[in-house]
Amino acid sequence: MGRTTIEELRNRRLVAMTTAERAQFDEAIASARLAIEVGEKVREAREAVGLSQRELAARMSTSQAAVARLEAGGTSATLTTLHKAAAALGLELSIDLAPAG
């Protein structure tokens, strides 16, 4: 007998969800995807200017661990945090709202 994959477990759980649970699940996934995307953009920008996480953290007055969490998508960044990161990287923060889909 083969091992159950994470995808199989996910699909079993999705089938068993109520409509309200599925909506909550979808919202959580969207939020996680956004946090990961933002983190990747911060990491790419940091690497483009040649800073280490520690150096960026010092410029932001935060810890290297906080920068690592931000870049990993482990935390949803506030606008204040993103503004600090942009300023520390010599960039301008730009927010874009686009149609869903």
Secondary structure, 3 states (H helix, E strand, C coil): CCCCCHHHHHHHHHHHCCHHHHHHHHHHHHHHHHHHHHHHHHHHHHHHCCCCHHHHHHHHCCCHHHHHHHHHCCCCCCHHHHHHHHHHCCCCCCCCCCCCC
